[in-house]
Amino acid sequence: MQPIVFYDIPCKIAGATWSPNTWRIRYALNYKQLPYTTVWIEYPDIAALYTETLKIPPCSTRRDGSPYYCLPVIHDPNTGTTISDSPIIAAYLDKTYPDPERALFPPNTHTLQKAFRSAYDEITGPMAPFVIPKVADILRAPSEVYFVETRSKSFGKPLREVFPTGEEYTEKWEKTKNAFGKIDAWYCAEESGGPFVAGRNPTFADFVIGGEMQWTRVAFGEDSKEWKEWASWHGGRWAKLIEDLKPYEGEDQV
Ligand SMILES: N[C@@H](CCC(=O)N[C@@H](CS)C(=O)NCC(=O)O)C(=O)O
């Protein structure tokens, strides 16, 4: 099998990968033991990757109607397929390389996992003003400029002013902890038999949360006050999740 080409966004921390959405597919490729090589693309070059290099349609449409070009994207030279959007990529990998022992979507879980992602996204909003401003600090120069500009626009104020301070910090941090408390309560290891959402083996749902935990840890920094607290929440569930997914991190990092 020829290696799959996996497009990811670099950062300036040696050996670290940070993007929550690309982590989903990095984990998936490693879990399914599929060979791949990473091609690193800075944010401002993603649009040209779609329109000029790969000639594929945009991943989706932004609220203002403009095309949304984003990563992850994969090109599979074995089938000639080039696709974007992590759930679609994951479904493609399961279909093209079926392995019942390593299914991202075990039988009949597509709908449940879609509902899971939607509920997860609805609950975890409060983390955004803490994590997103920190991402700007870890990006390389061309991506940093793009990121600060686009995220300032979406927050409606300069990104440097988004990170909460004073009472707002305490209140929003508590909200973030409570949001993850709700997710923590979803897990029922006694019934499912394992550390993961569906039990003993990880599924795409775990790669969604695992990707966000990697994002959070790398953006805050391992030794930051924020990550140390976060890692201690809910019996250490979030740090343990990263640990449990370690076998699927792979070695192909910047
Ligand atoms: N629905 C997409 C979302 C991917 C996404 O938003 N990726 C971010 C990086 S984490 C991106 O490339 N953003 C491009 C931009 O902000 O211009 C997926 O699940 O793959």
PDBQT file of the ligand as one rigid body, heavy atoms in Angstrom, charges set to zero:
ROOT
HETATM    1  N1  LIG A 301     -15.480  20.292   9.600  1.00  0.00    +0.000 N 
HETATM    2  C1  LIG A 301     -14.052  20.317   9.441  1.00  0.00    +0.000 C 
HETATM    3  C2  LIG A 301     -13.462  21.473  10.213  1.00  0.00    +0.000 C 
HETATM    4  C3  LIG A 301     -11.961  21.541  10.065  1.00  0.00    +0.000 C 
HETATM    5  C4  LIG A 301     -11.389  22.868  10.544  1.00  0.00    +0.000 C 
HETATM    6  O1  LIG A 301     -12.111  23.814  10.863  1.00  0.00    +0.000 OA
HETATM    7  N2  LIG A 301     -10.043  22.946  10.544  1.00  0.00    +0.000 N 
HETATM    8  C5  LIG A 301      -9.355  24.159  10.944  1.00  0.00    +0.000 C 
HETATM    9  C6  LIG A 301      -8.068  23.784  11.667  1.00  0.00    +0.000 C 
HETATM   10  S1  LIG A 301      -8.385  23.003  13.214  1.00  0.00    +0.000 SA
HETATM   11  C7  LIG A 301      -8.977  24.930   9.688  1.00  0.00    +0.000 C 
HETATM   12  O2  LIG A 301      -8.329  24.388   8.808  1.00  0.00    +0.000 OA
HETATM   13  N3  LIG A 301      -9.402  26.199   9.587  1.00  0.00    +0.000 N 
HETATM   14  C8  LIG A 301      -9.131  26.997   8.421  1.00  0.00    +0.000 C 
HETATM   15  C9  LIG A 301      -9.419  28.472   8.645  1.00  0.00    +0.000 C 
HETATM   16  O3  LIG A 301      -9.733  28.856   9.777  1.00  0.00    +0.000 OA
HETATM   17  O4  LIG A 301      -9.280  29.215   7.681  1.00  0.00    +0.000 OA
HETATM   18  C10 LIG A 301     -13.462  18.975   9.912  1.00  0.00    +0.000 C 
HETATM   19  O5  LIG A 301     -14.064  18.338  10.808  1.00  0.00    +0.000 OA
HETATM   20  O6  LIG A 301     -12.456  18.540   9.346  1.00  0.00    +0.000 OA
ENDROOT
TORSDOF 0
